[in-house]
C-alpha cells in the first residue's frame, strides 16, 4: 500500500516590497524608492503570485498567501 503525503502551506510570506533592502531578510525583496511605484509593484506581484498585500508601515509592504 502506498501512502500519499500532501503538504499545504498557508499563511506564508511570499515577498516584500521596500524602500530599503536592509530592512528585509530571509525573503525575496524588491527595492522601490518611490511610494506610488512601491504600491503598484506590490499590487502587481500580489496578482501574479495570487496573494494579498499588507502594508507594515515604514516603507515595507509584504505579499502573503493566506
N, CA, C and O atoms as CSV, one atom per row, in Angstrom:
chain,resi,resn,atom,element,x,y,z
A,1,UNK,N,N,0.839,-1.170,0.000
A,1,UNK,CA,C,0.000,0.000,0.000
A,1,UNK,C,C,0.891,1.241,0.000
A,1,UNK,O,O,1.858,1.321,0.758
A,2,UNK,N,N,0.562,2.198,-0.847
A,2,UNK,CA,C,1.318,3.436,-0.960
A,2,UNK,C,C,0.558,4.536,-0.231
A,2,UNK,O,O,-0.632,4.745,-0.469
A,3,UNK,N,N,1.255,5.236,0.658
A,3,UNK,CA,C,0.649,6.367,1.359
A,3,UNK,C,C,1.079,7.649,0.660
A,3,UNK,O,O,2.248,7.817,0.312
A,4,UNK,N,N,0.142,8.534,0.464
A,4,UNK,CA,C,0.412,9.807,-0.191
A,4,UNK,C,C,0.448,10.896,0.870
A,4,UNK,O,O,-0.469,11.023,1.682
A,5,UNK,N,N,1.510,11.669,0.849
A,5,UNK,CA,C,1.657,12.776,1.789
A,5,UNK,C,C,1.354,14.068,1.047
A,5,UNK,O,O,1.963,14.355,0.016
A,6,UNK,N,N,0.431,14.833,1.560
A,6,UNK,CA,C,0.081,16.107,0.946
A,6,UNK,C,C,0.470,17.223,1.895
A,6,UNK,O,O,0.098,17.215,3.068
A,7,UNK,N,N,1.228,18.191,1.375
A,7,UNK,CA,C,1.677,19.322,2.179
A,7,UNK,C,C,1.043,20.585,1.617
A,7,UNK,O,O,1.127,20.848,0.417
A,8,UNK,N,N,0.416,21.358,2.476
A,8,UNK,CA,C,-0.200,22.613,2.066
A,8,UNK,C,C,0.353,23.730,2.939
A,8,UNK,O,O,0.361,23.630,4.166
A,9,UNK,N,N,0.815,24.793,2.291
A,9,UNK,CA,C,1.312,25.954,3.020
A,9,UNK,C,C,0.196,26.985,3.121
A,9,UNK,O,O,-0.462,27.298,2.128
A,10,UNK,N,N,-0.008,27.501,4.300
A,10,UNK,CA,C,-0.954,28.598,4.463
A,10,UNK,C,C,-0.311,29.630,5.376
A,10,UNK,O,O,0.449,29.293,6.284
A,11,UNK,N,N,-0.623,30.870,5.123
A,11,UNK,CA,C,-0.045,31.934,5.926
A,11,UNK,C,C,1.439,32.115,5.670
A,11,UNK,O,O,2.222,32.244,6.611
A,12,UNK,N,N,1.833,32.124,4.397
A,12,UNK,CA,C,3.252,32.240,4.058
A,12,UNK,C,C,3.537,33.614,3.440
A,12,UNK,O,O,2.749,34.115,2.638
A,13,UNK,N,N,4.659,34.212,3.818
A,13,UNK,CA,C,5.093,35.474,3.216
A,13,UNK,C,C,5.830,35.133,1.926
A,13,UNK,O,O,6.829,34.414,1.946
A,14,UNK,N,N,5.334,35.651,0.810
A,14,UNK,CA,C,5.918,35.339,-0.490
A,14,UNK,C,C,7.078,36.264,-0.840
A,14,UNK,O,O,8.097,35.807,-1.356
A,15,UNK,N,N,6.933,37.568,-0.563
A,15,UNK,CA,C,7.996,38.532,-0.856
A,15,UNK,C,C,7.674,39.853,-0.170
A,15,UNK,O,O,6.614,40.014,0.436
A,16,UNK,N,N,8.598,40.783,-0.276
A,16,UNK,CA,C,8.405,42.123,0.282
A,16,UNK,C,C,8.772,43.156,-0.772
A,16,UNK,O,O,9.609,42.914,-1.641
A,17,UNK,N,N,8.129,44.307,-0.675
A,17,UNK,CA,C,8.478,45.462,-1.500
A,17,UNK,C,C,8.815,46.573,-0.518
A,17,UNK,O,O,7.998,46.926,0.332
A,18,UNK,N,N,10.017,47.123,-0.633
A,18,UNK,CA,C,10.501,48.057,0.382
A,18,UNK,C,C,11.277,49.206,-0.237
A,18,UNK,O,O,11.683,49.146,-1.397
A,19,UNK,N,N,11.476,50.247,0.547
A,19,UNK,CA,C,12.295,51.370,0.097
A,19,UNK,C,C,13.761,51.189,0.479
A,19,UNK,O,O,14.613,51.959,0.033
A,20,UNK,N,N,14.065,50.185,1.296
A,20,UNK,CA,C,15.437,49.941,1.754
A,20,UNK,C,C,15.635,48.438,1.953
A,20,UNK,O,O,15.017,47.841,2.835
A,21,UNK,N,N,16.483,47.833,1.146
A,21,UNK,CA,C,16.722,46.396,1.207
A,21,UNK,C,C,17.267,45.908,2.536
A,21,UNK,O,O,17.124,44.728,2.859
A,22,UNK,N,N,17.890,46.784,3.316
A,22,UNK,CA,C,18.442,46.392,4.615
A,22,UNK,C,C,17.347,46.085,5.636
A,22,UNK,O,O,17.623,45.481,6.673
A,23,UNK,N,N,16.115,46.492,5.358
A,23,UNK,CA,C,15.002,46.239,6.280
A,23,UNK,C,C,14.469,44.814,6.178
A,23,UNK,O,O,13.732,44.369,7.059
A,24,UNK,N,N,14.828,44.095,5.121
A,24,UNK,CA,C,14.253,42.778,4.836
A,24,UNK,C,C,15.341,41.716,4.858
A,24,UNK,O,O,16.428,41.916,4.315
A,25,UNK,N,N,15.041,40.581,5.490
A,25,UNK,CA,C,15.953,39.437,5.496
A,25,UNK,C,C,15.156,38.158,5.309
A,25,UNK,O,O,14.002,38.074,5.731
A,26,UNK,N,N,15.754,37.180,4.691
A,26,UNK,CA,C,15.241,35.808,4.585
A,26,UNK,C,C,14.070,35.615,3.624
A,26,UNK,O,O,13.567,34.498,3.500
A,27,UNK,N,N,13.620,36.674,2.937
A,27,UNK,CA,C,12.600,36.519,1.902
A,27,UNK,C,C,12.993,37.375,0.703
A,27,UNK,O,O,13.744,38.339,0.855
A,28,UNK,N,N,12.499,37.039,-0.479
A,28,UNK,CA,C,12.795,37.878,-1.649
A,28,UNK,C,C,12.274,39.303,-1.429
A,28,UNK,O,O,11.155,39.497,-0.955
A,29,UNK,N,N,13.097,40.288,-1.779
A,29,UNK,CA,C,12.715,41.687,-1.586
A,29,UNK,C,C,12.928,42.476,-2.870
A,29,UNK,O,O,13.923,42.291,-3.571
A,30,UNK,N,N,11.989,43.350,-3.166
A,30,UNK,CA,C,12.076,44.261,-4.296
A,30,UNK,C,C,12.230,45.662,-3.726
A,30,UNK,O,O,11.399,46.108,-2.935
A,31,UNK,N,N,13.295,46.360,-4.126
A,31,UNK,CA,C,13.556,47.699,-3.611
A,31,UNK,C,C,13.012,48.714,-4.607
A,31,UNK,O,O,13.430,48.756,-5.763
A,32,UNK,N,N,12.070,49.534,-4.138
A,32,UNK,CA,C,11.447,50.578,-4.953
A,32,UNK,C,C,11.383,51.830,-4.088
A,32,UNK,O,O,10.712,51.833,-3.056
A,33,UNK,N,N,12.067,52.884,-4.491
A,33,UNK,CA,C,12.182,54.090,-3.664
A,33,UNK,C,C,10.888,54.916,-3.612
A,33,UNK,O,O,10.523,55.421,-2.550
A,34,UNK,N,N,10.203,55.055,-4.733
A,34,UNK,CA,C,9.012,55.901,-4.819
A,34,UNK,C,C,7.789,55.197,-4.221
A,34,UNK,O,O,7.539,54.031,-4.527
A,35,UNK,N,N,7.027,55.893,-3.375
A,35,UNK,CA,C,5.873,55.300,-2.681
A,35,UNK,C,C,4.808,54.795,-3.648
A,35,UNK,O,O,4.323,53.674,-3.494
A,36,UNK,N,N,4.439,55.596,-4.633
A,36,UNK,CA,C,3.397,55.178,-5.586
A,36,UNK,C,C,3.856,53.971,-6.398
A,36,UNK,O,O,3.080,53.045,-6.633
A,37,UNK,N,N,5.108,53.982,-6.823
A,37,UNK,CA,C,5.659,52.852,-7.585
A,37,UNK,C,C,5.741,51.602,-6.713
A,37,UNK,O,O,5.534,50.490,-7.197
A,38,UNK,N,N,6.045,51.785,-5.424
A,38,UNK,CA,C,6.116,50.657,-4.488
A,38,UNK,C,C,4.735,50.006,-4.327
A,38,UNK,O,O,4.621,48.780,-4.322
A,39,UNK,N,N,3.702,50.822,-4.199
A,39,UNK,CA,C,2.332,50.308,-4.091
A,39,UNK,C,C,1.938,49.539,-5.354
A,39,UNK,O,O,1.343,48.464,-5.274
A,40,UNK,N,N,2.271,50.094,-6.511
A,40,UNK,CA,C,1.933,49.446,-7.784
A,40,UNK,C,C,2.687,48.129,-7.953
A,40,UNK,O,O,2.106,47.137,-8.393
A,41,UNK,N,N,3.969,48.110,-7.609
A,41,UNK,CA,C,4.767,46.880,-7.715
A,41,UNK,C,C,4.195,45.791,-6.806
A,41,UNK,O,O,4.101,44.633,-7.213
A,42,UNK,N,N,3.818,46.149,-5.590
A,42,UNK,CA,C,3.228,45.183,-4.658
A,42,UNK,C,C,1.897,44.661,-5.192
A,42,UNK,O,O,1.606,43.470,-5.081
A,43,UNK,N,N,1.088,45.549,-5.773
A,43,UNK,CA,C,-0.199,45.135,-6.338
A,43,UNK,C,C,-0.005,44.146,-7.475
A,43,UNK,O,O,-0.695,43.129,-7.541
A,44,UNK,N,N,0.932,44.439,-8.373
A,44,UNK,CA,C,1.201,43.539,-9.497
A,44,UNK,C,C,1.733,42.188,-9.011
A,44,UNK,O,O,1.311,41.142,-9.504
A,45,UNK,N,N,2.646,42.209,-8.058
A,45,UNK,CA,C,3.183,40.956,-7.513
A,45,UNK,C,C,2.093,40.126,-6.838
A,45,UNK,O,O,2.093,38.899,-6.939
A,46,UNK,N,N,1.178,40.782,-6.160
A,46,UNK,CA,C,0.101,40.037,-5.496
A,46,UNK,C,C,-0.797,39.351,-6.517
A,46,UNK,O,O,-1.280,38.245,-6.273
A,47,UNK,N,N,-1.023,39.989,-7.649
A,47,UNK,CA,C,-1.841,39.362,-8.698
A,47,UNK,C,C,-1.103,38.199,-9.344
A,47,UNK,O,O,-1.696,37.153,-9.607
A,48,UNK,N,N,0.184,38.378,-9.599
A,48,UNK,CA,C,0.985,37.320,-10.222
A,48,UNK,C,C,1.116,36.114,-9.291
A,48,UNK,O,O,0.990,34.971,-9.729
A,49,UNK,N,N,1.370,36.373,-8.008
A,49,UNK,CA,C,1.613,35.309,-7.028
A,49,UNK,C,C,0.342,34.821,-6.332
A,49,UNK,O,O,0.398,33.939,-5.475
A,50,UNK,N,N,-0.793,35.391,-6.700
A,50,UNK,CA,C,-2.089,35.029,-6.103
A,50,UNK,C,C,-2.062,35.204,-4.586
A,50,UNK,O,O,-2.433,34.311,-3.824
A,51,UNK,N,N,-1.610,36.387,-4.179
A,51,UNK,CA,C,-1.517,36.699,-2.758
A,51,UNK,C,C,-2.231,37.990,-2.425
A,51,UNK,O,O,-2.965,38.537,-3.248
A,52,UNK,N,N,-2.014,38.472,-1.220
A,52,UNK,CA,C,-2.600,39.723,-0.739
A,52,UNK,C,C,-1.485,40.617,-0.216
A,52,UNK,O,O,-0.482,40.134,0.310
A,53,UNK,N,N,-1.670,41.923,-0.365
A,53,UNK,CA,C,-0.672,42.895,0.085
A,53,UNK,C,C,-1.057,43.423,1.460
A,53,UNK,O,O,-2.218,43.739,1.717
A,54,UNK,N,N,-0.059,43.515,2.343
A,54,UNK,CA,C,-0.246,44.123,3.661
A,54,UNK,C,C,0.842,45.177,3.847
A,54,UNK,O,O,2.021,44.904,3.622
A,55,UNK,N,N,0.448,46.372,4.256
A,55,UNK,CA,C,1.380,47.473,4.492
A,55,UNK,C,C,1.820,47.428,5.947
A,55,UNK,O,O,1.004,47.600,6.852
A,56,UNK,N,N,3.107,47.197,6.172
A,56,UNK,CA,C,3.644,47.144,7.532
A,56,UNK,C,C,4.088,48.508,8.035
A,56,UNK,O,O,4.514,48.644,9.182
A,57,UNK,N,N,3.990,49.516,7.180
A,57,UNK,CA,C,4.453,50.848,7.548
A,57,UNK,C,C,5.954,50.952,7.345
A,57,UNK,O,O,6.611,49.965,7.013
A,58,UNK,N,N,6.494,52.139,7.542
A,58,UNK,CA,C,7.931,52.385,7.428
A,58,UNK,C,C,8.489,51.945,6.078
A,58,UNK,O,O,9.639,51.515,5.992
A,59,UNK,N,N,7.666,52.051,5.008
A,59,UNK,CA,C,8.151,51.748,3.668
A,59,UNK,C,C,8.233,50.273,3.326
A,59,UNK,O,O,8.944,49.905,2.391
A,60,UNK,N,N,7.525,49.410,4.056
A,60,UNK,CA,C,7.580,47.966,3.806
A,60,UNK,C,C,6.178,47.427,3.531
A,60,UNK,O,O,5.259,47.617,4.328
A,61,UNK,N,N,6.029,46.751,2.392
A,61,UNK,CA,C,4.803,46.027,2.069
A,61,UNK,C,C,5.174,44.569,1.887
A,61,UNK,O,O,6.228,44.260,1.331
A,62,UNK,N,N,4.315,43.668,2.353
A,62,UNK,CA,C,4.564,42.244,2.148
A,62,UNK,C,C,3.429,41.651,1.328
A,62,UNK,O,O,2.282,42.089,1.412
A,63,UNK,N,N,3.773,40.651,0.536
A,63,UNK,CA,C,2.786,39.893,-0.223
A,63,UNK,C,C,2.695,38.532,0.444
A,63,UNK,O,O,3.692,37.818,0.557
A,64,UNK,N,N,1.493,38.175,0.887
A,64,UNK,CA,C,1.291,36.924,1.617
A,64,UNK,C,C,0.230,36.074,0.931
A,64,UNK,O,O,-0.595,36.573,0.167
A,65,UNK,N,N,0.274,34.786,1.222
A,65,UNK,CA,C,-0.800,33.881,0.820
A,65,UNK,C,C,-1.412,33.356,2.105
A,65,UNK,O,O,-0.731,32.731,2.917
A,66,UNK,N,N,-2.698,33.613,2.285
A,66,UNK,CA,C,-3.420,33.197,3.499
A,66,UNK,C,C,-3.820,31.756,3.421
A,66,UNK,O,O,-4.435,31.235,4.351
